[in-house]
């Protein structure tokens, strides 16, 4: 199966791009990667022996959330031009499916396949709609895509899934399935992993950490990730709040790390997302490493954590303090939760299962290629 994967960015910005790399690694797919210009993903594609092409997205890249309709209208000419480039690239490389990965390229991909009997679309949504306008956009994507994939149920704006919508959760590879961790011998170390993004609840996290300190708990906290390039001011506000709370002596900013080293030296991971979070991969990765995750029950997070068995769901500051207190005082509880999390991930959220689910979805589209009806009439209804 030859698939043209379309990325909204040429670099590794967050979880969506990490999922893209997982898609490219599917052994049953011959991938071609389309990027909106040169970047680090070119190098990764070359290492994977994956052909990479560039398309000119132009002002489409200026469309951001929350959606500004004026910017969207200005982007229409560039949208049609880039769609033509994608369509030509798919046919040149013999791809029958265009799989878009990122909000900015979903519409481009749908335009590229419009009225084309030889091309199908898979729209891969990693986002939750926050407004009425976005909910309408999500439904339109579902209406015109041959298949729309959401990473968790909260990503779809309605209580019932549309007939062509599939839930395919993210997965983690075997390299992240770590052996059991040694007993803790140092001060308890908590960590946050990922982009320093305004939807990730880092300002709320400062309140949690201050309350834990005021409760007399001894800990160190590690930030492992980097500043969101679209909003660097957010991290500056977090730094100011950490300083105002007199927490800097307990904080360490480690920068980006890769692979299992991301979680080295940590005893637990905190995911304080105060906006609905679709399906943060850090929950899966930390669980695969045998680490307890303490997370807000927002978005798709409850689908990954069984509260107090494979991790902890906390909705307020006191609940966070109570959980950290238990983990610090009882190292055996830390190990017990971490082991249960690892088993849960191994049974439900492996990269192998992730690939199997997409293989099934691609096969649905491939089987229907012989149908005489038009491209967007071929949805299963």
C-alpha positions, 0 to 999 in steps of 0.5 A, spaced: 500 500 500 502 506 497 500 512 502 502 519 501 503 522 508 502 530 508 505 534 514 503 541 516 510 542 518 517 540 516 519 539 523 518 535 530 513 540 533 509 536 538 505 529 538 502 530 532 509 529 528 511 523 533 505 520 531 507 521 523 514 518 524 510 512 527 505 512 521 512 512 516 514 506 520 509 501 518 512 495 515 506 494 510 506 501 508 510 504 502 510 511 505 511 518 501 512 524 505 509 531 503 512 537 507 511 544 506 518 546 505 525 543 507 526 541 514 528 536 519 523 531 517 527 531 510 533 528 514 528 523 518 525 521 511 531 519 508 534 515 514 527 511 513 528 511 505 522 514 504 521 519 498 520 526 500 517 532 496 515 539 498 509 543 496 508 550 497 502 551 502 503 559 502 498 563 506 495 557 508 500 556 514 498 563 516 491 560 518 491 559 526 487 557 531 482 560 533 480 560 526 480 567 523 475 567 517 479 572 513 485 569 514 482 562 511 479 566 505 486 569 503 489 562 503 484 559 498 488 561 492 494 557 495 490 552 498 488 550 490 495 551 488 498 546 493 492 541 492 494 540 485 501 539 487 499 534 492 495 530 487 501 530 482 505 527 487 501 522 489 500 520 482 507 520 480 509 516 486 503 511 485 499 513 491 492 511 492 491 514 499 493 521 501 493 521 509 493 528 512 496 529 519 495 536 521 489 541 521 493 546 516 493 540 511 486 537 511 483 541 507 488 541 502 488 534 502 481 534 501 481 539 495 487 534 492 482 528 492 476 532 490 472 528 484 478 523 483 476 516 483 483 514 484 485 517 490 482 517 497 483 521 503 484 519 510 484 525 515 487 524 522 485 529 527 489 530 533 485 536 536 479 537 540 474 542 537 473 548 542 468 552 539 462 552 535 466 554 528 471 548 530 465 543 531 462 545 524 469 544 521 470 537 524 463 535 521 465 538 514 472 534 514 468 528 516 463 529 511 468 529 505 473 525 507 473 517 505 475 516 513 476 520 518 481 518 524 480 521 531 485 519 536 480 519 542 473 519 542 473 527 545 476 529 538 469 528 535 464 533 536 458 529 537 456 524 542 455 518 536 461 517 531 459 519 524 459 512 519 466 514 516 469 516 523 474 511 526 478 511 533 485 509 533 489 511 539 496 512 539 501 507 540 508 506 543 514 502 540 518 496 544 524 501 545 520 505 550 518 498 554 523 499 559 524 493 564 522 494 572 525 500 575 530 500 581 528 502 588 528 510 589 534 512 593 534 519 592 529 525 593 523 524 589 523 527 582 517 529 578 517 531 571 513 534 565 515 532 558 513 536 552 512 542 549 511 548 553 504 550 550 499 554 553 494 548 553 498 544 557 496 547 564 503 549 566 501 555 570 496 551 574 502 546 575 506 551 579 500 552 583 500 544 585 508 544 586 507 550 591 502 547 595 506 540 595 512 544 597 507 548 603 505 541 605 512 539 607 514 535 601 521 534 599 521 533 591 525 536 585 521 537 578 524 537 571 521 540 565 523 536 559 521 539 553 522 546 549 518 553 548 512 553 543 515 557 537 508 560 536 507 563 543 514 563 547 511 568 551 507 563 555 513 560 558 516 566 560 509 567 564 511 560 567 518 562 569 515 569 572 510 565 576 515 560 578 520 565 581 514 569 584 512 562 588 519 561 590 520 554 587 526 556 582 530 552 587 526 545 586 526 546 578 530 544 573 529 545 566 533 539 562 531 541 555 529 536 549 531 529 550 529 523 545 527 516 546 527 512 553 532 518 556 526 523 556 524 519 562 531 517 566 531 519 573 524 520 574 519 517 579 513 520 576 510 524 570 505 530 571 500 531 565 496 538 568 493 539 561 487 544 563 484 544 556 481 538 553 488 534 551 486 529 545 491 523 547 498 526 549 503 521 548 507 522 554 502 518 558 503 512 554 510 513 554 511 514 561 507 508 562 511 504 558 517 506 562 513 503 568 512 510 571 506 513 575 502 518 571 499 524 575 494 527 570 488 532 569 482 527 567 481 532 561 480 530 553 482 523 552 486 522 558 481 518 562 481 513 556 489 511 557 489 511 565 485 507 570 485 511 576 489 509 582 490 502 578 495 504 572 495 512 574 492 517 577 487 522 575 487 529 579 482 535 578 484 539 583 490 542 587 489 538 594 488 531 590 495 532 587 498 533 593 495 527 596 497 523 591 504 525 591 504 524 598 502 517 598 508 516 592 513 519 596 511 515 603 510 509 599 515 507 594 512 500 593 505 504 591 510 507 586 512 501 583 505 497 583 502 503 579 508 503 574 508 496 573 500 496 572 501 502 567 506 498 563 502 492 563 496 496 560 500 499 555 503 493 553 496 490 552 492 496 549 497 501 546 503 498 542 505 500 536 504 494 533 496 495 534 497 502 532 499 499 525 494 493 525 488 498 526 491 503 520 492 497 516 485 495 516 483 502 515 487 502 509 484 496 506 477 498 507 479 504 502 483 499 497 478 494 497 473 499 495 477 502 489 474 498 484 467 501 486 464 505 480 461 511 484 465 517 485 470 518 491 466 521 496 460 517 495 464 511 497 464 512 504 461 506 508 454 509 510 
